[in-house]
């Protein structure tokens, strides 16, 4: 799991991306980005199930798969869901910001 300070910065960036309409929330939304060829950066919860992790590993094209950064509970709480294991963004600006954090 990532350092708590880095995790908070990542969650802040994801929140900004969501408010800007640049974040796909949930498996279906992220898959739509992939299938449209938008090459998202995918953030997978550290405690995501094995089936979802295998599924996400097969998504192509993507700009990367970030794991070990956040938990499903972190994502769910941040985005008002009961459960949430995956989000993604295709925005070059948000991807750049996430990469600067070391992901």
C-alpha positions as CSV (number, residue, x, y, z in Angstrom):
1,X,0.0,0.0,0.0
2,X,1.2,3.5,-0.8
3,X,2.3,6.1,1.8
4,X,-0.8,7.7,3.5
5,X,0.2,11.2,2.3
6,X,0.6,10.0,-1.3
7,X,-2.7,8.1,-1.1
8,X,-4.4,11.3,0.1
9,X,-2.9,13.3,-2.8
10,X,-4.1,10.6,-5.3
11,X,-7.6,10.7,-3.8
12,X,-7.6,14.5,-4.2
13,X,-6.6,14.2,-7.8
14,X,-9.3,11.6,-8.4
15,X,-11.9,13.8,-6.8
16,X,-10.9,16.7,-9.0
17,X,-11.1,14.4,-12.1
18,X,-14.5,13.4,-11.0
19,X,-15.7,16.9,-10.6
20,X,-14.3,17.8,-14.0
21,X,-16.1,14.9,-15.6
22,X,-12.9,13.2,-16.4
23,X,-13.1,10.1,-14.2
24,X,-14.8,6.8,-15.1
25,X,-16.2,5.2,-11.9
26,X,-16.8,1.5,-11.8
27,X,-16.0,-1.5,-14.0
28,X,-18.5,-0.7,-16.7
29,X,-17.5,2.9,-17.1
30,X,-13.8,2.0,-17.2
31,X,-14.4,-0.7,-19.8
32,X,-16.3,1.8,-22.0
33,X,-13.2,4.0,-22.0
34,X,-11.0,1.0,-23.0
35,X,-13.4,-0.2,-25.7
36,X,-13.6,3.4,-27.2
37,X,-9.8,3.3,-27.5
38,X,-9.3,6.2,-25.0
39,X,-6.3,4.4,-23.3
40,X,-7.2,5.3,-19.7
41,X,-4.9,5.0,-16.6
42,X,-6.8,2.5,-14.5
43,X,-6.6,2.6,-10.7
44,X,-7.5,-0.8,-9.1
45,X,-8.3,-1.1,-5.4
46,X,-5.7,-3.0,-3.5
47,X,-8.3,-5.3,-2.2
48,X,-10.1,-5.9,-5.5
49,X,-11.2,-9.4,-6.1
50,X,-9.0,-11.8,-8.1
51,X,-11.5,-12.0,-11.0
52,X,-11.6,-8.2,-11.4
53,X,-7.8,-8.0,-11.2
54,X,-7.4,-10.6,-13.9
55,X,-10.1,-8.8,-16.0
56,X,-8.4,-5.5,-15.6
57,X,-5.0,-7.0,-16.5
58,X,-6.5,-8.0,-19.9
59,X,-7.9,-4.5,-20.7
60,X,-6.1,-3.1,-23.7
61,X,-5.2,-0.4,-24.7
62,X,-4.5,1.3,-21.4
63,X,-1.8,3.7,-20.2
64,X,-1.2,1.7,-17.1
65,X,-2.7,-0.2,-14.2
66,X,-2.1,1.3,-10.8
67,X,-2.4,-1.2,-7.9
68,X,-1.6,-1.0,-4.3
69,X,-2.4,2.7,-4.0
70,X,-5.9,2.7,-2.5
71,X,-8.5,0.3,-1.0
72,X,-12.0,-0.3,-2.1
73,X,-13.2,1.4,1.0
74,X,-11.2,4.5,0.2
75,X,-12.7,4.7,-3.3
76,X,-16.3,3.9,-2.1
77,X,-16.2,6.5,0.6
78,X,-14.8,9.2,-1.8
79,X,-17.4,8.6,-4.5
80,X,-20.5,7.8,-2.4
81,X,-20.7,4.1,-3.2
82,X,-21.2,1.0,-1.1
83,X,-18.5,-0.8,-3.0
84,X,-16.0,0.4,-5.6
85,X,-12.9,-1.3,-6.8
86,X,-11.9,0.5,-10.0
87,X,-11.7,3.9,-11.5
88,X,-10.0,5.3,-14.6
89,X,-9.1,8.5,-16.4
90,X,-8.1,9.2,-20.0
91,X,-7.3,12.9,-19.3
92,X,-3.6,13.5,-20.1
93,X,-3.5,16.2,-17.4
94,X,-4.8,14.0,-14.6
95,X,-2.7,11.1,-15.8
96,X,0.4,13.4,-15.7
97,X,-0.6,14.4,-12.1
98,X,-1.0,10.8,-11.0
99,X,2.3,9.8,-12.6
100,X,4.1,12.7,-10.7
101,X,3.0,11.0,-7.5
102,X,5.0,8.0,-8.5
103,X,2.3,5.8,-10.0
